[in-house]
Amino acid sequence: GFVGSALAAIFVGLRIRHLNPRSVCVFGLIVLVVFDCLSAFVNQMPTEVFVVVRFISGLGGAAAYASVVTSIAASREPERGYGMFTVLQFGLSSALFYLLPIVLPTIGVAGMFILMSLLAAFALSMKDSVLLRDAVDDEQTLETKSLLKPAALLAMLGIGTYEVAN
């Protein structure tokens, strides 16, 4: 997952001026939903296949992540948006790091991957409230409002779950 994430982040970072961040995010979230769901069948697939599935999942997750960060960078107050995004991302990751050992025995590894897939699917269903719109209105320019929407919080929760899983 980390190798796929690194490669996708490099590619998206270098090519983002030529890509539509919204399309990249949607594509990345679709890949994430499918391949995190496939990861739930870890016990039924050879190790090599599981490694490839996690690699592709990492590609999708990093593509979605990089497109959101790029959208924040293109906002009127990128330092505020990125600061809030970072605080919430690591705050949720830390919380999940401590909660996962409590929940994991109940849901198992397959349940964790299904949960990650469901969170990515929910973020996908609410993608328009996470990304900047083409025509930015005054309400959408304040990153605090965008980051505190349920879809953004759940997307960051999903990213935190992904980090803890890795």
Secondary structure by P-SEA (a helix, b strand, c coil): caaaaaaaaaaaaaccccccaaaaaaaaaaaaaaaaaaacccccccaaaaaaaaaaaaaaaaaaaaaaaaaaaacccaaaaaaaaaaaaaaaaaaaaaacccccccccaaaaaaaaaaaaaaaaaaccccccccccccccccaaaaaacaaaaaaaaaaaaaaaac
